[in-house]
């Protein structure tokens, strides 16, 4: 529906409501009788019903018809026997006028003939009065018909109001980027907005009743329908996810929410729901879950590497301690002994050759000790640490 059509419809509803409200401030009664005395009596009796009733009398039925074309009365009281256009023909023409199809019409006649009454009823007469007019009967019949007419207009106004509310709700639902749906008290789909029909690629009629269940993935259908039926029966809010077939045939994850609603009298009327495509969110959640699993796997690997590194460090410390103890310390001790021998010979022997041999032996031991120390330094700080950090 276009915005222009919506505006025209809304304007029409507003005008109809204004017309009803205005009309019932002063009910309008048309009296048609070619006898002046009869018109005055009817006018007087009808005005006695309420002070604010507007009574318009006519001696000519054609003039009354022209008046009814411009203003719709709330009650017509017409004589049967009139020259030119009798009461029955007048009623037939009245019923063809816009807005006059359901206006109550009372036929006043002195003719006690059932065939006349039948013809009048067939033409659209609502009630009858016999001449001479009984004031109390006339007033009571007119009052009752005006009351019914008032109730009729009240119902019409309520229907117009409900139609306007439904129209506004439909516009709102159709413009939302959500799948909006309504299910009645029998759990039958009563409404699906345009977004939902376009999403599933079907008409609203194809989703009414319980045919929407055909769109659910076979693996999710039983669980989802059972969960929804349980919440529906308990009159509780509903929320769940399932896979549904989109218009292009792809199975998509859809999350639905539903809330129960009640009539003004407190009767359960059904549920109003909304659904949204959450496939991308589900994919992101799954990716995040996989990332967590991968992170946990890397954490476990890091823990194992840390444990292995600690074990390697302990082994290397033990090896270095053993090398220092078994090799370096022994070489240094041997070098110390050689130096002591040199010192003793320097005091007792004047033998330069032996002295040189001893010093060379000490020098060799010290060189070996330095080589061992250099090897340890290389093990503790390999050159790659200086290059790569």
C-alpha positions as CSV (number, residue, x, y, z in Angstrom):
1,X,0.0,0.0,0.0
2,X,1.4,3.4,-0.9
3,X,1.8,6.3,1.4
4,X,-0.8,8.2,-0.5
5,X,-3.3,5.4,-0.2
6,X,-2.5,5.1,3.5
7,X,-3.1,8.8,3.9
8,X,-6.4,8.6,2.1
9,X,-7.5,5.6,4.1
10,X,-6.5,7.3,7.3
11,X,-8.3,10.4,6.3
12,X,-11.4,8.4,5.3
13,X,-11.4,6.6,8.7
14,X,-11.0,10.0,10.5
15,X,-13.8,11.5,8.5
16,X,-16.1,8.5,9.2
17,X,-15.3,8.7,12.9
18,X,-16.0,12.5,12.9
19,X,-19.2,12.0,11.1
20,X,-20.4,9.4,13.6
21,X,-19.4,11.5,16.6
22,X,-21.0,14.7,15.1
23,X,-24.2,12.9,14.0
24,X,-24.9,11.5,17.4
25,X,-24.7,14.9,19.1
26,X,-28.0,15.7,17.3
27,X,-29.9,12.6,16.0
28,X,-31.6,13.4,12.7
29,X,-35.2,12.1,12.0
30,X,-36.9,12.6,8.6
31,X,-40.7,12.6,8.6
32,X,-42.5,12.1,5.3
33,X,-46.3,12.6,5.2
34,X,-48.4,14.5,2.7
35,X,-51.0,15.3,5.4
36,X,-49.9,18.4,7.4
37,X,-51.8,17.3,10.5
38,X,-50.1,13.9,10.4
39,X,-46.7,15.5,10.0
40,X,-47.2,17.8,13.0
41,X,-48.3,15.0,15.2
42,X,-45.3,12.8,14.3
43,X,-43.0,15.7,14.7
44,X,-44.3,16.6,18.1
45,X,-44.2,13.0,19.4
46,X,-40.6,12.5,18.1
47,X,-39.4,15.8,19.6
48,X,-40.8,14.6,22.9
49,X,-38.3,11.7,23.0
50,X,-35.3,14.0,23.5
51,X,-34.9,17.7,23.4
52,X,-31.9,17.6,21.0
53,X,-33.5,15.5,18.3
54,X,-33.5,17.2,14.9
55,X,-36.8,16.5,13.1
56,X,-37.1,17.5,9.4
57,X,-40.6,17.1,8.0
58,X,-41.4,16.7,4.3
59,X,-44.8,16.7,2.5
60,X,-43.3,15.4,-0.7
61,X,-41.4,12.1,-0.9
62,X,-39.2,13.3,-3.8
63,X,-38.0,16.3,-1.7
64,X,-37.3,13.9,1.1
65,X,-35.1,11.7,-1.2
66,X,-33.2,14.8,-2.3
67,X,-32.5,15.7,1.3
68,X,-31.4,12.1,2.2
69,X,-28.9,12.3,-0.7
70,X,-27.1,15.2,1.1
71,X,-27.6,14.1,4.8
72,X,-28.0,10.6,6.1
73,X,-30.8,10.4,8.7
74,X,-30.8,8.2,11.7
75,X,-34.5,7.4,11.4
76,X,-37.1,7.8,8.7
77,X,-40.9,7.8,9.5
78,X,-42.9,7.7,6.3
79,X,-46.6,7.5,5.4
80,X,-47.7,4.6,3.1
81,X,-50.4,6.3,1.1
82,X,-49.0,9.3,-0.6
83,X,-49.6,10.8,-4.1
84,X,-47.0,10.3,-6.8
85,X,-44.6,8.2,-4.8
86,X,-46.0,5.9,-2.1
87,X,-44.2,4.8,1.0
88,X,-43.0,1.4,-0.4
89,X,-41.4,3.0,-3.5
90,X,-39.9,5.7,-1.4
91,X,-38.3,3.0,0.8
92,X,-36.9,1.2,-2.2
93,X,-35.3,4.4,-3.4
94,X,-34.0,5.3,0.0
95,X,-32.2,1.9,0.3
96,X,-30.2,2.7,-2.9
97,X,-28.8,6.0,-1.5
98,X,-25.3,6.0,-0.1
99,X,-25.3,5.4,3.7
100,X,-29.0,4.7,3.8
101,X,-29.0,0.9,3.4
102,X,-29.3,0.3,7.1
103,X,-31.3,3.4,8.2
104,X,-34.3,2.3,10.2
105,X,-37.6,3.1,8.5
106,X,-41.0,3.1,10.2
107,X,-44.1,2.9,7.9
108,X,-47.3,4.6,9.1
109,X,-50.5,3.5,7.5
110,X,-54.2,3.0,8.1
111,X,-54.3,0.1,5.8
112,X,-54.7,-3.2,7.7
113,X,-53.4,-5.4,5.0
114,X,-50.8,-8.1,5.4
115,X,-49.8,-7.9,1.8
116,X,-48.9,-4.3,2.2
117,X,-46.8,-5.0,5.2
118,X,-45.0,-7.9,3.4
119,X,-44.3,-5.6,0.4
120,X,-43.0,-2.9,2.8
121,X,-40.8,-5.4,4.6
122,X,-39.5,-6.7,1.2
123,X,-38.7,-3.1,0.3
124,X,-36.7,-2.6,3.5
125,X,-39.1,-1.4,6.1
126,X,-38.0,-1.8,9.7
127,X,-41.2,-1.3,11.7
128,X,-44.8,-0.2,11.4
129,X,-47.2,2.2,13.1
130,X,-51.0,2.3,12.6
131,X,-53.2,5.4,12.4
132,X,-54.5,6.9,14.5
133,X,-51.0,7.3,16.1
134,X,-50.7,6.1,19.7
135,X,-48.3,8.6,21.2
136,X,-46.7,6.2,23.7
137,X,-46.3,3.5,21.1
138,X,-44.8,5.9,18.6
139,X,-42.4,7.4,21.0
140,X,-41.3,4.0,22.3
141,X,-40.7,2.5,18.8
142,X,-38.8,5.6,17.6
143,X,-36.7,5.7,20.8
144,X,-35.9,2.0,20.4
145,X,-34.9,2.4,16.8
146,X,-32.8,5.5,17.6
147,X,-31.1,3.5,20.4
148,X,-30.4,0.7,18.0
149,X,-29.1,3.1,15.4
150,X,-26.8,4.7,18.0
151,X,-25.5,1.3,19.0
152,X,-25.1,0.5,15.3
153,X,-22.9,3.6,14.8
154,X,-21.0,2.8,18.0
155,X,-20.2,-0.6,16.6
156,X,-19.3,0.9,13.3
157,X,-17.0,3.4,15.0
158,X,-15.4,0.6,17.0
159,X,-14.9,-1.4,13.8
160,X,-13.3,1.7,12.1
161,X,-11.1,2.2,15.1
162,X,-10.0,-1.5,15.1
163,X,-9.4,-1.3,11.3
164,X,-7.3,1.7,11.8
165,X,-5.3,0.0,14.6
166,X,-4.8,-3.1,12.5
167,X,-3.7,-0.9,9.5
168,X,-1.2,0.9,11.7
169,X,0.1,-2.4,13.1
170,X,0.4,-3.8,9.6
171,X,2.3,-0.8,8.4
172,X,4.7,-1.0,11.4
173,X,5.1,-4.8,11.0
174,X,5.8,-4.6,7.3
175,X,8.4,-1.8,7.7
176,X,10.4,-3.7,10.4
177,X,13.5,-5.6,9.2
178,X,12.3,-8.5,11.4
179,X,10.0,-11.4,10.6
180,X,6.9,-10.5,12.6
181,X,4.1,-13.0,13.0
182,X,0.9,-13.5,15.0
183,X,-0.7,-16.7,16.1
184,X,-4.3,-16.9,17.4
185,X,-5.6,-18.7,20.4
186,X,-5.8,-22.0,18.3
187,X,-2.0,-21.8,17.6
188,X,-2.8,-21.0,14.0
189,X,-0.8,-18.3,12.1
190,X,-3.0,-15.3,11.5
191,X,-0.4,-12.8,10.2
192,X,3.1,-12.7,8.7
193,X,4.6,-9.4,7.7
194,X,6.1,-8.7,4.2
195,X,9.7,-9.2,5.5
196,X,8.8,-12.8,6.5
197,X,7.0,-13.6,3.3
198,X,10.0,-12.2,1.3
199,X,12.5,-14.1,3.5
200,X,10.8,-17.4,3.0
201,X,9.7,-16.7,-0.6
202,X,6.0,-17.5,0.0
203,X,2.8,-15.7,0.3
204,X,1.1,-14.9,3.7
205,X,-1.6,-17.4,2.8
206,X,1.0,-20.2,2.4
207,X,2.1,-19.6,6.0
208,X,-1.3,-19.5,7.7
209,X,-2.5,-22.3,9.9
210,X,0.5,-24.5,10.8
211,X,2.1,-24.7,7.4
212,X,5.0,-22.7,8.6
213,X,6.3,-25.9,10.3
214,X,7.2,-27.2,6.8
215,X,10.0,-24.6,6.6
216,X,11.8,-26.1,9.7
217,X,14.8,-28.4,9.1
218,X,13.8,-32.1,9.6
219,X,16.5,-32.5,12.4
220,X,15.1,-29.5,14.3
221,X,11.4,-29.8,13.7
222,X,10.2,-32.2,16.4
223,X,12.2,-30.5,19.1
224,X,11.3,-27.0,18.1
225,X,7.6,-27.6,17.6
226,X,7.3,-29.4,20.9
227,X,9.1,-26.6,22.8
228,X,6.8,-24.0,21.2
229,X,3.7,-26.0,21.9
230,X,4.7,-26.4,25.5
231,X,5.2,-22.6,26.0
232,X,2.0,-21.9,24.1
233,X,-0.1,-24.2,26.2
234,X,1.4,-22.7,29.4
235,X,0.9,-19.1,28.1
236,X,4.5,-18.4,28.7
237,X,7.1,-16.4,26.7
238,X,9.0,-18.5,24.1
239,X,12.6,-18.2,22.8
240,X,14.4,-20.8,20.7
241,X,16.6,-21.4,17.6
242,X,16.2,-23.7,14.7
243,X,17.2,-24.0,11.0
244,X,14.7,-22.8,8.5
245,X,14.7,-22.9,4.7
246,X,15.2,-19.5,3.1
247,X,13.7,-18.5,-0.3
248,X,16.9,-19.5,-2.1
249,X,16.7,-23.0,-0.5
250,X,19.6,-22.5,2.0
251,X,19.1,-23.7,5.5
252,X,19.6,-20.7,7.8
253,X,19.7,-20.4,11.6
254,X,16.7,-18.4,12.9
255,X,16.0,-17.3,16.5
256,X,12.4,-16.6,17.4
257,X,10.8,-14.8,20.3
258,X,7.1,-14.9,21.2
259,X,5.0,-13.3,23.9
260,X,1.3,-14.1,24.8
261,X,-1.3,-11.4,24.6
262,X,-4.9,-11.1,26.0
263,X,-8.1,-9.5,25.0
264,X,-9.4,-6.5,27.1
265,X,-11.7,-9.0,28.9
266,X,-8.6,-11.0,30.0
267,X,-9.1,-13.9,27.5
268,X,-6.0,-15.5,25.9
269,X,-5.9,-14.3,22.3
270,X,-2.6,-15.9,21.1
271,X,1.0,-14.8,20.7
272,X,2.9,-12.1,19.0
273,X,6.3,-13.2,17.7
274,X,9.4,-12.0,15.9
275,X,12.2,-14.0,14.2
276,X,15.7,-13.0,13.0
277,X,18.4,-14.7,11.0
278,X,21.4,-15.4,13.2
279,X,23.4,-17.6,10.8
280,X,26.3,-15.1,10.8
281,X,26.2,-14.9,14.6
282,X,26.2,-18.7,14.9
283,X,29.1,-18.9,12.4
284,X,31.0,-16.4,14.5
285,X,30.2,-18.2,17.7
286,X,31.5,-21.5,16.2
287,X,34.7,-19.8,15.0
288,X,35.2,-18.3,18.4
289,X,34.7,-21.8,19.9
290,X,37.2,-23.3,17.6
291,X,39.6,-20.5,18.4
292,X,39.2,-21.3,22.1
293,X,39.9,-24.9,21.4
294,X,43.0,-24.0,19.4
295,X,44.2,-21.7,22.1
296,X,43.7,-24.5,24.7
297,X,45.7,-26.8,22.5
298,X,48.5,-24.3,22.1
299,X,48.4,-23.7,25.9
300,X,48.8,-27.4,26.5
301,X,51.8,-27.5,24.0
302,X,53.4,-24.6,25.7
303,X,53.0,-26.3,29.1
304,X,54.6,-29.4,27.7
305,X,57.5,-27.4,26.2
306,X,57.9,-25.5,29.4
307,X,58.2,-28.8,31.3
308,X,60.6,-30.2,28.8
309,X,62.7,-27.0,29.0
310,X,62.8,-27.2,32.8
311,X,63.9,-30.8,32.5
312,X,66.6,-29.9,29.9
313,X,67.8,-27.1,32.1
314,X,68.2,-29.4,35.1
315,X,70.1,-32.0,32.9
316,X,72.3,-29.3,31.5
317,X,73.1,-27.9,35.0
318,X,74.0,-31.4,36.1
319,X,76.2,-31.9,33.1
320,X,78.0,-28.6,33.6
321,X,78.5,-29.4,37.3
322,X,80.0,-32.8,36.4
323,X,82.3,-31.3,33.7
324,X,83.5,-28.6,36.1
325,X,84.0,-31.2,38.9
326,X,85.6,-34.0,36.8
327,X,87.6,-32.1,34.2
328,X,88.2,-28.5,35.0
329,X,88.8,-29.0,38.7
330,X,91.2,-31.9,38.1
331,X,93.2,-29.9,35.5
332,X,93.5,-27.0,37.8
333,X,94.6,-29.3,40.6
334,X,97.2,-30.9,38.4
335,X,98.5,-27.4,37.3
336,X,98.7,-26.4,41.0
337,X,100.8,-29.5,41.7
338,X,103.1,-28.8,38.8
339,X,103.7,-25.3,40.1
340,X,104.5,-26.6,43.6
341,X,107.1,-28.9,42.1
342,X,108.6,-26.0,40.3
343,X,108.8,-24.1,43.5
344,X,110.5,-27.0,45.3
345,X,113.1,-27.6,42.6
346,X,113.9,-24.0,42.5
347,X,115.0,-24.3,46.1
348,X,116.9,-27.6,45.9
349,X,118.0,-28.4,42.3
350,X,119.8,-26.4,39.8
351,X,118.4,-28.3,36.8
352,X,117.1,-25.9,34.1
353,X,116.0,-28.7,31.7
354,X,113.8,-30.4,34.3
355,X,112.5,-27.0,35.3
356,X,111.5,-26.2,31.8
357,X,109.7,-29.6,31.5
358,X,107.8,-29.0,34.6
359,X,106.7,-25.5,33.5
360,X,105.6,-26.9,30.1
361,X,103.6,-29.5,31.8
362,X,101.9,-26.9,34.0
363,X,101.3,-24.7,30.9
364,X,99.6,-27.6,29.1
365,X,97.4,-28.3,32.1
366,X,96.4,-24.7,32.3
367,X,95.7,-24.6,28.5
368,X,93.5,-27.6,28.9
369,X,91.7,-25.9,31.7
370,X,91.2,-22.8,29.6
371,X,89.9,-24.9,26.8
372,X,87.4,-26.6,29.1
373,X,86.3,-23.2,30.5
374,X,86.0,-21.8,26.9
375,X,83.8,-24.8,26.0
376,X,81.6,-24.2,29.0
377,X,81.2,-20.5,28.1
378,X,80.2,-21.6,24.6
379,X,77.7,-24.0,26.0
380,X,76.2,-21.4,28.3
381,X,76.1,-18.5,25.7
382,X,76.3,-19.9,22.2
383,X,77.1,-17.4,19.4
384,X,73.5,-17.6,18.0
385,X,72.3,-15.8,21.1
386,X,74.4,-12.9,20.1
387,X,73.3,-12.9,16.5
388,X,69.6,-13.7,16.9
389,X,68.9,-12.6,20.5
